[in-house]
Amino acid sequence: MILINLQSISFKIALVLCALSTVGYLSSLLVKRVKLAKISTWILAGAFGFLTINLLFALINSSLLINPGSRDFLSLCAWSVCVVYLALQFKTKTRVLGAFISPFILLFMIAASGETSDKSLLPQNLQNWLTAVHLFCVIMGEALFIIASCAGMMFIMQNGLLKNKKLSMTSRLLPSLNDLDRINHICLLWGFPILSIGIIAGAIFAQLNWQHGWLTDPKVVWTFAGWIIYGFLLHQRLAIGWKGYRMALISGAAFILLFLSYESVRICFSTLHNFI
Amino acid sequence: MIVLTGLNHKTASIAVREKIFAGCQEKKDLLPGLMSINGVEEVLYLSTCNRVEIVASIAEDGNALKDLSNFLAKGGGLTEAEAAGCFYEYRNEDAVRHIFRVASSLDSMVMGESQILGQVKDAYREALTKYATGVVLNRLMHCSFRAAKRVRSETAIAVNPVSVSHAAVELAKKIFGTLDGKKILLIGAGEMAELTGTQLIEKGALSIIVANRSFAQAELLAEKFHGEAASLDALDKKLIEADIVISSTGAPAFIVTADMLKNIHHERRNRLLFLIDIAVPRDIDPAASSLENVYLYNIDNLQDIVDENMNVRKREAIKAEAIVDEEMARFVNWQKELESVPTIVSLRNKAGEIVKDEMDKAAGWMQNLDKEDQAKIDNLVNSIVNKVLHAPVSVLKEESSDISSRDIVAAVRRLFRLD
């Protein structure tokens, strides 16, 4: 009981800190002060700490990965985006990226707070280590893709400002083109293999349990489409040498397309993945 | 009284500034010489390429300020005609404001430049080592450093570059993040291109390739940067290697065309390319700007950025002036408090003397009392004196920052016959 209470408290603190950091990041864009973005990064790091504690408690309370609650699942999504962003931030010092990413983290957290922590996400027959690997890797892969796309969108903004010969405060606040391109590159480079592992784990599980029918599931098709686009972008970057604007444009467009199609699949079709 | 005299780029021509600068540089005993002037209590000498100034704390009466100006004029060997109109003199709050503005770079030729604070600090350090400063100037200089620091941190006065070469460096950083390992291609061996190239190398750029119509001249400049020389015929190949291109030839037609860049696009593997065209007529085809991952800036674009940055600095200067006023008010308050301190000390000393005299007189009959009673009487007397003095001392402290403080100090001194 105490553990469940502690888990709930740490989740609430993480939610408040996450909201604060999102407000801080967005204000830093508005008032054009890097210092505010720096403070927001620390607040987000705090939120990440509490979120980690929350997930550790979840791991102790139940078997998080084998049988995650729906709140824990969404918390894990928020945590994944958070860990990828903070790692990149540590590496590239591009704090303003947070203004684009923290709203996503907050959305996951708000969605998580709407769910009850004891509601089991997966039906009994799907609780398996393969689904755990599938879930974790797909979430991480998508989180990396979100960040690659955010960096791409920021690249397009910065590119527009520099092409128009405007060295405005917004331009000064945004990271350099090279840094944004590097973030896009790193995220694609890591995201693709991780997503691939997730998809393979899911495919093995589906083949073992369902044998047929799962390949035409709308969400499987959607994930596969995302994976193809991901692979295409990585191929163009590594083999053809695409860089900068074109990469940014396509990863941004792909993200919007995939997000919209995911929502439409979720609303319009019945799917084997009807628990998310 | 704090005074300041000197000349700067606004009041004196470069010829006059040179003379004063050279004259004062030669004098090794400059500060002792200034200290020996009658009425000078503390002194500090500031000399930069744009200004020569003396800040001093002097006695209220006397001619010390005039003597300080004359000392400078004589040191520089200026004739009376040359010196006339060059020197400015500030007293009290005007002098304080001026030195605060100087340290904060509000009075500089390029407003917001960062060197001046270091130069003021050096001047102060020099005065300290020669024991030329005291309580007043020490406090004044520390307050001026605080004002300068606040101006730098609380306003954006020094944030944006206000020279074409610095603007180019800032743009390069916005494109590449860091300039480490970047290759620069200088087309033409113009002075401006050389200056910008130097700035980029200082910021970490890896190497410079100089391409010029005259290969000999290219070699000359390349040698200076430890770079590589190339002829204009090999421009295509060199463009493939380069990350930043600075062009400043006198050629009548475009030297770098959009087609040329399109052709090497693939070989460059789509790397970002920053083109700076500071030539008039232009060397680089403006159509290059529409190419992917190519960022072209001509001299007008850079100048527009500089102008906009200058406007930002002017807007920020209003905030900076308010900070200077605030810090000045703090200093002036402290100074006024300082004025009342000697009076408070004299008042306490006088009371102490009276108590001692009266106790000595009473020593005869007090010796019959036991020690405990003697101590009680001692305490009683001291307590009465402290209570009587409490009100005037409090008023002196409280009113020290007020405009009427001098009258109150004068009244107390007269009432208690302290002078």
Contacts between the chains, C-beta under 8 A, distances in Angstrom:
chain1	res1	chain2	res2	distance
A	158	B	174	7.3
A	162	B	171	7.3
A	162	B	174	6.4
A	162	B	175	6.7
A	162	B	295	5.4
A	163	B	289	6.8
A	163	B	295	6.8
A	165	B	297	6.4
A	165	B	301	4.4
A	165	B	304	6.9
A	165	B	305	7.4
A	167	B	160	7.9
A	167	B	167	7.3
A	167	B	170	6.8
A	167	B	171	6.5
A	167	B	174	7.1
A	167	B	305	5.0
A	167	B	308	7.7
A	167	B	309	8.0
A	171	B	174	6.3
A	172	B	159	8.0
A	172	B	160	8.0
A	172	B	174	7.5
A	175	B	177	7.2
A	176	B	173	6.3
A	176	B	174	5.3
A	176	B	175	6.2
A	176	B	176	6.1
A	176	B	177	3.7
A	177	B	174	7.2
A	177	B	175	5.2
A	177	B	176	7.5
A	177	B	177	7.8
A	177	B	272	6.0
A	178	B	175	6.7
A	178	B	176	4.8
A	178	B	177	4.4
A	178	B	178	7.9
A	178	B	272	6.4
A	179	B	177	4.5
A	181	B	272	7.8
A	182	B	177	8.0
A	241	B	266	7.7
A	241	B	269	3.7
A	241	B	270	5.5
A	242	B	270	6.1
A	243	B	269	7.0
A	243	B	270	4.1
A	243	B	271	6.5
A	243	B	272	7.4
A	243	B	293	6.5
A	244	B	270	6.2
A	244	B	272	5.9
A	244	B	292	6.9
A	244	B	293	4.2
A	245	B	292	5.0
A	245	B	293	5.8
A	246	B	270	7.5
A	246	B	292	6.3
